[in-house]
């Protein structure tokens, strides 16, 4: 399995579960990789409109509403 997939899933789970601001560095620390790799994965996820960047910051949030 490609590491991009596991990092993407990890990132999406963190975006859905964290109530705090979430940066690429926070995700990278959790995954065990560097922030630039995490930003590449986030950019791939942005192509399908999943994460949104919070205006005026380098923080991300999940763009789709949570299911209850």
PDB file of N, CA, C and O in Angstrom:
ATOM      1  N   UNK A   1       0.850  -1.171   0.000  1.00  0.00           N
ATOM      2  CA  UNK A   1       0.000   0.000   0.000  1.00  0.00           C
ATOM      3  C   UNK A   1       0.899   1.238   0.000  1.00  0.00           C
ATOM      4  O   UNK A   1       1.941   1.266   0.655  1.00  0.00           O
ATOM      5  N   UNK A   2       0.489   2.227  -0.723  1.00  0.00           N
ATOM      6  CA  UNK A   2       1.227   3.472  -0.848  1.00  0.00           C
ATOM      7  C   UNK A   2       1.139   4.276   0.453  1.00  0.00           C
ATOM      8  O   UNK A   2       0.083   4.318   1.084  1.00  0.00           O
ATOM      9  N   UNK A   3       2.225   4.905   0.850  1.00  0.00           N
ATOM     10  CA  UNK A   3       2.207   5.712   2.069  1.00  0.00           C
ATOM     11  C   UNK A   3       1.339   6.956   1.909  1.00  0.00           C
ATOM     12  O   UNK A   3       0.842   7.497   2.896  1.00  0.00           O
ATOM     13  N   UNK A   4       1.156   7.410   0.673  1.00  0.00           N
ATOM     14  CA  UNK A   4       0.280   8.572   0.458  1.00  0.00           C
ATOM     15  C   UNK A   4      -1.125   8.278   0.967  1.00  0.00           C
ATOM     16  O   UNK A   4      -1.765   9.131   1.581  1.00  0.00           O
ATOM     17  N   UNK A   5      -1.596   7.064   0.708  1.00  0.00           N
ATOM     18  CA  UNK A   5      -2.941   6.694   1.143  1.00  0.00           C
ATOM     19  C   UNK A   5      -3.057   6.726   2.661  1.00  0.00           C
ATOM     20  O   UNK A   5      -4.008   7.293   3.197  1.00  0.00           O
ATOM     21  N   UNK A   6      -2.107   6.128   3.352  1.00  0.00           N
ATOM     22  CA  UNK A   6      -2.189   6.074   4.815  1.00  0.00           C
ATOM     23  C   UNK A   6      -2.039   7.467   5.430  1.00  0.00           C
ATOM     24  O   UNK A   6      -2.697   7.776   6.424  1.00  0.00           O
ATOM     25  N   UNK A   7      -1.185   8.304   4.853  1.00  0.00           N
ATOM     26  CA  UNK A   7      -1.042   9.679   5.360  1.00  0.00           C
ATOM     27  C   UNK A   7      -2.312  10.472   5.072  1.00  0.00           C
ATOM     28  O   UNK A   7      -2.734  11.278   5.902  1.00  0.00           O
ATOM     29  N   UNK A   8      -2.927  10.260   3.914  1.00  0.00           N
ATOM     30  CA  UNK A   8      -4.173  10.955   3.580  1.00  0.00           C
ATOM     31  C   UNK A   8      -5.295  10.567   4.537  1.00  0.00           C
ATOM     32  O   UNK A   8      -6.030  11.431   5.015  1.00  0.00           O
ATOM     33  N   UNK A   9      -5.430   9.279   4.817  1.00  0.00           N
ATOM     34  CA  UNK A   9      -6.467   8.823   5.747  1.00  0.00           C
ATOM     35  C   UNK A   9      -6.197   9.375   7.142  1.00  0.00           C
ATOM     36  O   UNK A   9      -7.114   9.855   7.808  1.00  0.00           O
ATOM     37  N   UNK A  10      -4.962   9.309   7.581  1.00  0.00           N
ATOM     38  CA  UNK A  10      -4.584   9.836   8.893  1.00  0.00           C
ATOM     39  C   UNK A  10      -4.924  11.325   8.981  1.00  0.00           C
ATOM     40  O   UNK A  10      -5.453  11.788   9.991  1.00  0.00           O
ATOM     41  N   UNK A  11      -4.619  12.067   7.921  1.00  0.00           N
ATOM     42  CA  UNK A  11      -4.900  13.502   7.884  1.00  0.00           C
ATOM     43  C   UNK A  11      -6.396  13.769   7.962  1.00  0.00           C
ATOM     44  O   UNK A  11      -6.833  14.644   8.710  1.00  0.00           O
ATOM     45  N   UNK A  12      -7.175  13.028   7.203  1.00  0.00           N
ATOM     46  CA  UNK A  12      -8.625  13.225   7.219  1.00  0.00           C
ATOM     47  C   UNK A  12      -9.230  12.890   8.574  1.00  0.00           C
ATOM     48  O   UNK A  12     -10.144  13.575   9.034  1.00  0.00           O
ATOM     49  N   UNK A  13      -8.731  11.851   9.208  1.00  0.00           N
ATOM     50  CA  UNK A  13      -9.227  11.507  10.543  1.00  0.00           C
ATOM     51  C   UNK A  13      -8.884  12.621  11.530  1.00  0.00           C
ATOM     52  O   UNK A  13      -9.717  13.010  12.349  1.00  0.00           O
ATOM     53  N   UNK A  14      -7.667  13.126  11.451  1.00  0.00           N
ATOM     54  CA  UNK A  14      -7.284  14.220  12.351  1.00  0.00           C
ATOM     55  C   UNK A  14      -8.137  15.459  12.099  1.00  0.00           C
ATOM     56  O   UNK A  14      -8.549  16.129  13.046  1.00  0.00           O
ATOM     57  N   UNK A  15      -8.405  15.768  10.835  1.00  0.00           N
ATOM     58  CA  UNK A  15      -9.243  16.925  10.512  1.00  0.00           C
ATOM     59  C   UNK A  15     -10.664  16.756  11.042  1.00  0.00           C
ATOM     60  O   UNK A  15     -11.293  17.728  11.460  1.00  0.00           O
ATOM     61  N   UNK A  16     -11.163  15.538  11.025  1.00  0.00           N
ATOM     62  CA  UNK A  16     -12.532  15.312  11.476  1.00  0.00           C
ATOM     63  C   UNK A  16     -12.658  15.267  12.998  1.00  0.00           C
ATOM     64  O   UNK A  16     -13.721  15.571  13.539  1.00  0.00           O
ATOM     65  N   UNK A  17     -11.589  14.893  13.687  1.00  0.00           N
ATOM     66  CA  UNK A  17     -11.665  14.690  15.126  1.00  0.00           C
ATOM     67  C   UNK A  17     -11.124  15.833  15.976  1.00  0.00           C
ATOM     68  O   UNK A  17     -11.531  15.986  17.128  1.00  0.00           O
ATOM     69  N   UNK A  18     -10.217  16.636  15.432  1.00  0.00           N
ATOM     70  CA  UNK A  18      -9.603  17.704  16.212  1.00  0.00           C
ATOM     71  C   UNK A  18     -10.502  18.926  16.238  1.00  0.00           C
ATOM     72  O   UNK A  18     -11.000  19.361  15.199  1.00  0.00           O
ATOM     73  N   UNK A  19     -10.706  19.477  17.416  1.00  0.00           N
ATOM     74  CA  UNK A  19     -11.463  20.717  17.546  1.00  0.00           C
ATOM     75  C   UNK A  19     -10.538  21.923  17.487  1.00  0.00           C
ATOM     76  O   UNK A  19     -10.985  23.044  17.245  1.00  0.00           O
ATOM     77  N   UNK A  20      -9.250  21.691  17.708  1.00  0.00           N
ATOM     78  CA  UNK A  20      -8.262  22.772  17.664  1.00  0.00           C
ATOM     79  C   UNK A  20      -7.835  23.020  16.226  1.00  0.00           C
ATOM     80  O   UNK A  20      -8.189  22.274  15.314  1.00  0.00           O
ATOM     81  N   UNK A  21      -7.061  24.094  16.046  1.00  0.00           N
ATOM     82  CA  UNK A  21      -6.483  24.356  14.738  1.00  0.00           C
ATOM     83  C   UNK A  21      -5.495  23.240  14.412  1.00  0.00           C
ATOM     84  O   UNK A  21      -4.778  22.752  15.286  1.00  0.00           O
ATOM     85  N   UNK A  22      -5.469  22.849  13.157  1.00  0.00           N
ATOM     86  CA  UNK A  22      -4.615  21.747  12.746  1.00  0.00           C
ATOM     87  C   UNK A  22      -3.683  22.216  11.643  1.00  0.00           C
ATOM     88  O   UNK A  22      -4.139  22.645  10.583  1.00  0.00           O
ATOM     89  N   UNK A  23      -2.389  22.137  11.884  1.00  0.00           N
ATOM     90  CA  UNK A  23      -1.397  22.554  10.895  1.00  0.00           C
ATOM     91  C   UNK A  23      -0.747  21.321  10.265  1.00  0.00           C
ATOM     92  O   UNK A  23      -0.859  20.206  10.774  1.00  0.00           O
ATOM     93  N   UNK A  24      -0.077  21.552   9.160  1.00  0.00           N
ATOM     94  CA  UNK A  24       0.628  20.445   8.504  1.00  0.00           C
ATOM     95  C   UNK A  24       1.721  19.893   9.410  1.00  0.00           C
ATOM     96  O   UNK A  24       2.030  18.702   9.357  1.00  0.00           O
ATOM     97  N   UNK A  25       2.299  20.742  10.232  1.00  0.00           N
ATOM     98  CA  UNK A  25       3.329  20.286  11.170  1.00  0.00           C
ATOM     99  C   UNK A  25       2.736  19.361  12.236  1.00  0.00           C
ATOM    100  O   UNK A  25       3.367  18.378  12.626  1.00  0.00           O
ATOM    101  N   UNK A  26       1.536  19.670  12.704  1.00  0.00           N
ATOM    102  CA  UNK A  26       0.865  18.817  13.688  1.00  0.00           C
ATOM    103  C   UNK A  26       0.584  17.440  13.098  1.00  0.00           C
ATOM    104  O   UNK A  26       0.813  16.418  13.744  1.00  0.00           O
ATOM    105  N   UNK A  27       0.087  17.425  11.868  1.00  0.00           N
ATOM    106  CA  UNK A  27      -0.192  16.154  11.194  1.00  0.00           C
ATOM    107  C   UNK A  27       1.104  15.387  10.965  1.00  0.00           C
ATOM    108  O   UNK A  27       1.162  14.179  11.195  1.00  0.00           O
ATOM    109  N   UNK A  28       2.136  16.078  10.517  1.00  0.00           N
ATOM    110  CA  UNK A  28       3.419  15.432  10.241  1.00  0.00           C
ATOM    111  C   UNK A  28       4.001  14.789  11.498  1.00  0.00           C
ATOM    112  O   UNK A  28       4.535  13.681  11.439  1.00  0.00           O
ATOM    113  N   UNK A  29       3.902  15.467  12.611  1.00  0.00           N
ATOM    114  CA  UNK A  29       4.403  14.915  13.866  1.00  0.00           C
ATOM    115  C   UNK A  29       3.634  13.654  14.236  1.00  0.00           C
ATOM    116  O   UNK A  29       4.224  12.671  14.683  1.00  0.00           O
ATOM    117  N   UNK A  30       2.324  13.682  14.050  1.00  0.00           N
ATOM    118  CA  UNK A  30       1.497  12.529  14.382  1.00  0.00           C
ATOM    119  C   UNK A  30       1.780  11.346  13.466  1.00  0.00           C
ATOM    120  O   UNK A  30       1.805  10.202  13.920  1.00  0.00           O
ATOM    121  N   UNK A  31       1.989  11.608  12.193  1.00  0.00           N
ATOM    122  CA  UNK A  31       2.239  10.552  11.215  1.00  0.00           C
ATOM    123  C   UNK A  31       3.669  10.033  11.298  1.00  0.00           C
ATOM    124  O   UNK A  31       3.929   8.859  11.037  1.00  0.00           O
ATOM    125  N   UNK A  32       4.587  10.913  11.663  1.00  0.00           N
ATOM    126  CA  UNK A  32       5.993  10.526  11.705  1.00  0.00           C
ATOM    127  C   UNK A  32       6.716  10.846  10.416  1.00  0.00           C
ATOM    128  O   UNK A  32       7.622  10.120  10.007  1.00  0.00           O
ATOM    129  N   UNK A  33       6.319  11.932   9.775  1.00  0.00           N
ATOM    130  CA  UNK A  33       6.957  12.372   8.545  1.00  0.00           C
ATOM    131  C   UNK A  33       7.259  13.860   8.657  1.00  0.00           C
ATOM    132  O   UNK A  33       7.114  14.442   9.731  1.00  0.00           O
ATOM    133  N   UNK A  34       7.678  14.479   7.557  1.00  0.00           N
ATOM    134  CA  UNK A  34       7.953  15.913   7.652  1.00  0.00           C
ATOM    135  C   UNK A  34       6.778  16.712   7.103  1.00  0.00           C
ATOM    136  O   UNK A  34       5.942  16.185   6.369  1.00  0.00           O
ATOM    137  N   UNK A  35       6.726  17.973   7.462  1.00  0.00           N
ATOM    138  CA  UNK A  35       5.594  18.833   7.131  1.00  0.00           C
ATOM    139  C   UNK A  35       5.452  19.075   5.634  1.00  0.00           C
ATOM    140  O   UNK A  35       4.335  19.232   5.143  1.00  0.00           O
ATOM    141  N   UNK A  36       6.554  19.110   4.903  1.00  0.00           N
ATOM    142  CA  UNK A  36       6.446  19.345   3.461  1.00  0.00           C
ATOM    143  C   UNK A  36       5.746  18.173   2.763  1.00  0.00           C
ATOM    144  O   UNK A  36       4.967  18.383   1.833  1.00  0.00           O
ATOM    145  N   UNK A  37       6.020  16.949   3.205  1.00  0.00           N
ATOM    146  CA  UNK A  37       5.325  15.787   2.643  1.00  0.00           C
ATOM    147  C   UNK A  37       3.836  15.848   2.979  1.00  0.00           C
ATOM    148  O   UNK A  37       2.991  15.537   2.140  1.00  0.00           O
ATOM    149  N   UNK A  38       3.526  16.245   4.194  1.00  0.00           N
ATOM    150  CA  UNK A  38       2.131  16.369   4.610  1.00  0.00           C
ATOM    151  C   UNK A  38       1.415  17.426   3.779  1.00  0.00           C
ATOM    152  O   UNK A  38       0.264  17.227   3.391  1.00  0.00           O
ATOM    153  N   UNK A  39       2.074  18.539   3.500  1.00  0.00           N
ATOM    154  CA  UNK A  39       1.461  19.583   2.662  1.00  0.00           C
ATOM    155  C   UNK A  39       1.198  19.074   1.251  1.00  0.00           C
ATOM    156  O   UNK A  39       0.200  19.455   0.640  1.00  0.00           O
ATOM    157  N   UNK A  40       2.071  18.219   0.719  1.00  0.00           N
ATOM    158  CA  UNK A  40       1.838  17.626  -0.602  1.00  0.00           C
ATOM    159  C   UNK A  40       0.578  16.759  -0.588  1.00  0.00           C
ATOM    160  O   UNK A  40      -0.220  16.795  -1.525  1.00  0.00           O
ATOM    161  N   UNK A  41       0.410  15.994   0.466  1.00  0.00           N
ATOM    162  CA  UNK A  41      -0.777  15.150   0.592  1.00  0.00           C
ATOM    163  C   UNK A  41      -2.023  16.014   0.734  1.00  0.00           C
ATOM    164  O   UNK A  41      -3.054  15.727   0.124  1.00  0.00           O
ATOM    165  N   UNK A  42      -1.932  17.070   1.539  1.00  0.00           N
ATOM    166  CA  UNK A  42      -3.070  17.975   1.714  1.00  0.00           C
ATOM    167  C   UNK A  42      -3.436  18.626   0.385  1.00  0.00           C
ATOM    168  O   UNK A  42      -4.617  18.814   0.094  1.00  0.00           O
ATOM    169  N   UNK A  43      -2.439  18.972  -0.421  1.00  0.00           N
ATOM    170  CA  UNK A  43      -2.738  19.572  -1.725  1.00  0.00           C
ATOM    171  C   UNK A  43      -3.463  18.579  -2.633  1.00  0.00           C
ATOM    172  O   UNK A  43      -4.328  18.975  -3.414  1.00  0.00           O
ATOM    173  N   UNK A  44      -3.119  17.296  -2.537  1.00  0.00           N
ATOM    174  CA  UNK A  44      -3.849  16.273  -3.295  1.00  0.00           C
ATOM    175  C   UNK A  44      -5.298  16.156  -2.803  1.00  0.00           C
ATOM    176  O   UNK A  44      -6.220  15.985  -3.600  1.00  0.00           O
ATOM    177  N   UNK A  45      -5.480  16.248  -1.502  1.00  0.00           N
ATOM    178  CA  UNK A  45      -6.833  16.187  -0.940  1.00  0.00           C
ATOM    179  C   UNK A  45      -7.644  17.425  -1.317  1.00  0.00           C
ATOM    180  O   UNK A  45      -8.862  17.353  -1.481  1.00  0.00           O
ATOM    181  N   UNK A  46      -6.957  18.562  -1.452  1.00  0.00           N
ATOM    182  CA  UNK A  46      -7.655  19.794  -1.830  1.00  0.00           C
ATOM    183  C   UNK A  46      -8.207  19.713  -3.243  1.00  0.00           C
ATOM    184  O   UNK A  46      -9.187  20.387  -3.562  1.00  0.00           O
ATOM    185  N   UNK A  47      -7.593  18.896  -4.098  1.00  0.00           N
ATOM    186  CA  UNK A  47      -8.090  18.730  -5.471  1.00  0.00           C
ATOM    187  C   UNK A  47      -9.486  18.123  -5.491  1.00  0.00           C
ATOM    188  O   UNK A  47     -10.230  18.319  -6.451  1.00  0.00           O
ATOM    189  N   UNK A  48      -9.850  17.388  -4.442  1.00  0.00           N
ATOM    190  CA  UNK A  48     -11.194  16.818  -4.344  1.00  0.00           C
ATOM    191  C   UNK A  48     -12.017  17.530  -3.279  1.00  0.00           C
ATOM    192  O   UNK A  48     -13.013  16.997  -2.789  1.00  0.00           O
ATOM    193  N   UNK A  49     -11.592  18.735  -2.928  1.00  0.00           N
ATOM    194  CA  UNK A  49     -12.333  19.636  -2.023  1.00  0.00           C
ATOM    195  C   UNK A  49     -12.614  19.056  -0.637  1.00  0.00           C
ATOM    196  O   UNK A  49     -13.702  19.259  -0.097  1.00  0.00           O
ATOM    197  N   UNK A  50     -11.654  18.339  -0.056  1.00  0.00           N
ATOM    198  CA  UNK A  50     -11.866  17.830   1.297  1.00  0.00           C
ATOM    199  C   UNK A  50     -11.379  18.790   2.382  1.00  0.00           C
ATOM    200  O   UNK A  50     -12.187  19.168   3.230  1.00  0.00           O
ATOM    201  N   UNK A  51     -10.122  19.204   2.412  1.00  0.00           N
ATOM    202  CA  UNK A  51      -9.737  20.174   3.451  1.00  0.00           C
ATOM    203  C   UNK A  51      -9.859  21.604   2.931  1.00  0.00           C
ATOM    204  O   UNK A  51      -9.688  21.866   1.740  1.00  0.00           O
ATOM    205  N   UNK A  52     -10.157  22.518   3.848  1.00  0.00           N
ATOM    206  CA  UNK A  52     -10.160  23.950   3.555  1.00  0.00           C
ATOM    207  C   UNK A  52      -9.101  24.612   4.415  1.00  0.00           C
ATOM    208  O   UNK A  52      -8.884  24.222   5.563  1.00  0.00           O
ATOM    209  N   UNK A  53      -8.449  25.603   3.860  1.00  0.00           N
ATOM    210  CA  UNK A  53      -7.521  26.381   4.658  1.00  0.00           C
ATOM    211  C   UNK A  53      -8.328  27.470   5.364  1.00  0.00           C
ATOM    212  O   UNK A  53      -9.163  28.133   4.749  1.00  0.00           O
ATOM    213  N   UNK A  54      -8.073  27.647   6.648  1.00  0.00           N
ATOM    214  CA  UNK A  54      -8.753  28.683   7.408  1.00  0.00           C
ATOM    215  C   UNK A  54      -8.174  30.021   6.970  1.00  0.00           C
ATOM    216  O   UNK A  54      -6.959  30.212   7.029  1.00  0.00           O
ATOM    217  N   UNK A  55      -9.024  30.958   6.530  1.00  0.00           N
ATOM    218  CA  UNK A  55      -8.525  32.244   6.023  1.00  0.00           C
ATOM    219  C   UNK A  55      -7.618  32.963   7.016  1.00  0.00           C
ATOM    220  O   UNK A  55      -7.921  33.041   8.207  1.00  0.00           O
ATOM    221  N   UNK A  56      -6.506  33.485   6.513  1.00  0.00           N
ATOM    222  CA  UNK A  56      -5.576  34.244   7.336  1.00  0.00           C
ATOM    223  C   UNK A  56      -4.653  33.403   8.191  1.00  0.00           C
ATOM    224  O   UNK A  56      -4.013  33.926   9.104  1.00  0.00           O
ATOM    225  N   UNK A  57      -4.569  32.106   7.916  1.00  0.00           N
ATOM    226  CA  UNK A  57      -3.703  31.246   8.724  1.00  0.00           C
ATOM    227  C   UNK A  57      -3.155  30.115   7.858  1.00  0.00           C
ATOM    228  O   UNK A  57      -3.452  30.028   6.667  1.00  0.00           O
ATOM    229  N   UNK A  58      -2.359  29.261   8.471  1.00  0.00           N
ATOM    230  CA  UNK A  58      -1.850  28.064   7.801  1.00  0.00           C
ATOM    231  C   UNK A  58      -2.523  26.828   8.371  1.00  0.00           C
ATOM    232  O   UNK A  58      -1.969  25.731   8.304  1.00  0.00           O
ATOM    233  N   UNK A  59      -3.703  26.996   8.928  1.00  0.00           N
ATOM    234  CA  UNK A  59      -4.440  25.909   9.558  1.00  0.00           C
ATOM    235  C   UNK A  59      -5.483  25.358   8.592  1.00  0.00           C
ATOM    236  O   UNK A  59      -5.936  26.053   7.682  1.00  0.00           O
ATOM    237  N   UNK A  60      -5.852  24.110   8.803  1.00  0.00           N
ATOM    238  CA  UNK A  60      -6.808  23.437   7.931  1.00  0.00           C
ATOM    239  C   UNK A  60      -8.005  22.950   8.727  1.00  0.00           C
ATOM    240  O   UNK A  60      -7.929  22.734   9.937  1.00  0.00           O
ATOM    241  N   UNK A  61      -9.111  22.785   8.016  1.00  0.00           N
ATOM    242  CA  UNK A  61     -10.301  22.183   8.600  1.00  0.00           C
ATOM    243  C   UNK A  61     -10.969  21.323   7.537  1.00  0.00           C
ATOM    244  O   UNK A  61     -10.728  21.509   6.345  1.00  0.00           O
ATOM    245  N   UNK A  62     -11.793  20.398   7.957  1.00  0.00           N
ATOM    246  CA  UNK A  62     -12.500  19.533   7.029  1.00  0.00           C
ATOM    247  C   UNK A  62     -13.616  20.336   6.384  1.00  0.00           C
ATOM    248  O   UNK A  62     -14.386  20.995   7.083  1.00  0.00           O
ATOM    249  N   UNK A  63     -13.715  20.294   5.061  1.00  0.00           N
ATOM    250  CA  UNK A  63     -14.691  21.117   4.366  1.00  0.00           C
ATOM    251  C   UNK A  63     -16.068  20.462   4.297  1.00  0.00           C
ATOM    252  O   UNK A  63     -17.071  21.155   4.132  1.00  0.00           O
ATOM    253  N   UNK A  64     -16.128  19.163   4.420  1.00  0.00           N
ATOM    254  CA  UNK A  64     -17.398  18.464   4.379  1.00  0.00           C
ATOM    255  C   UNK A  64     -17.963  18.380   5.798  1.00  0.00           C
ATOM    256  O   UNK A  64     -17.209  18.201   6.755  1.00  0.00           O
ATOM    257  N   UNK A  65     -19.287  18.508   5.940  1.00  0.00           N
ATOM    258  CA  UNK A  65     -19.867  18.418   7.287  1.00  0.00           C
ATOM    259  C   UNK A  65     -19.722  17.014   7.863  1.00  0.00           C
ATOM    260  O   UNK A  65     -19.730  16.023   7.133  1.00  0.00           O
ATOM    261  N   UNK A  66     -19.590  16.948   9.183  1.00  0.00           N
ATOM    262  CA  UNK A  66     -19.492  15.657   9.858  1.00  0.00           C
ATOM    263  C   UNK A  66     -20.854  14.971   9.822  1.00  0.00           C
ATOM    264  O   UNK A  66     -21.892  15.623   9.942  1.00  0.00           O
ATOM    265  N   UNK A  67     -20.839  13.659   9.658  1.00  0.00           N
ATOM    266  CA  UNK A  67     -22.078  12.885   9.682  1.00  0.00           C
ATOM    267  C   UNK A  67     -22.373  12.514  11.124  1.00  0.00           C
ATOM    268  O   UNK A  67     -21.463  12.214  11.896  1.00  0.00           O
ATOM    269  N   UNK A  68     -23.633  12.537  11.478  1.00  0.00           N
ATOM    270  CA  UNK A  68     -24.016  12.192  12.863  1.00  0.00           C
ATOM    271  C   UNK A  68     -24.655  10.838  12.915  1.00  0.00           C
ATOM    272  O   UNK A  68     -25.041  10.378  13.989  1.00  0.00           O
TER     273      UNK A  68
END
